[in-house]
Amino acid sequence: MAHALEGRTKTLIELLRERKRLLVLSHSNPDPDSLASAAGLRLLASTCADLPSVFGYSGKIMRAENREMVSSCNIDMVRLKDVDVSEFDCLALVDTQPGFGHTHLPEGRKIDIVVDHHLPPESPFPAPDPEFLDVRTHIGATSSIVTGYLMEAGVDVPTDVATALLYGIRTDTADLARNASPLDEEAYDFLLRRADRQALSRITTPDLSHDYFRTLKQALTNTRIYNEVILCSLGKIRAPEMVAEVADLLLRLEGNQTVFCGGQVEDLYVVSVRTELERDAYYLIRGAFDGIENCSFGGHGRIAGGSVTLPDTDERTVSRIERRLERNILKTMGVDGVTVKGFGGLRE
Ligand SMILES: [Mn+2]
């Protein structure tokens, strides 16, 4: 070890040294920041505490970039449903916290370690408190917090883990352009010297499936433009991330745009909001879901998202929800009597 340890990193390593087997968990449909944080925490456990570990995930990894990251960075992961949780005497949660909606934890098990950068849930933290709790909301990525432990502990970070952590920071901070703290910058510099830049380039611009371009074609055909408000329906999609991706793309249309993009993933109707207005995106998504049952949503700043659980997957049910959302959105955005356009010209 490079130097005498103190503070959080020391406490964390001491806890890891007392345990026999570590299970690392995150939110469902793990994103790059959570995949990288899990890999980084596992590296800390093996190098500093000789502690074997497993990363158990739930949900799917659909986005092409994230799949390329898993393969290029050798992210080792097991479906949580195939894991016998009773074999582990240490449970860690990264990039999320107990009580978050998208986080499904093994029942009746205490979480020992929580490392995250999100605002804690509004309801009180489910008891008992984890033994090690490191939630720093001013940090841009959980990957930066984990890289901080590795730097302090003097761990020799191998290329694949460094590449993963760097990509985790890049996605959560938009390349240090959003919510980046001094720790994010320090971690970024540390990792850049160790990362595989060719792998990073593969991850950033992966091969895309025919399905992806089919969805994109559908998106551009179905886009409805009401001056600065853009609505887009993707129909049935396989990857829920696609609504966010298309919303990001449409936001780049010249002018001060606000984008609402929706799509059906099995029995969920998923919506993403992006805005360049000063108005917080949270109020826009709240307005969009006004009076709609079985929905959940969240967001802040320029980004928000949410979903509705559909009572059935009948086409009429889906178009009824879409019409309701559209009415709500136009009302929320104060759009009235505006001519609707698409990319091909006027629309009815
Ligand atoms: Mn994150």
Boltz pocket constraint, residues with backbone or C-beta under 6 A from the ligand:
constraints:
  - pocket:
      binder: B
      contacts: [[A, 33], [A, 34], [A, 95], [A, 117], [A, 140], [A, 141], [A, 142], [A, 172]]
      max_distance: 6.0
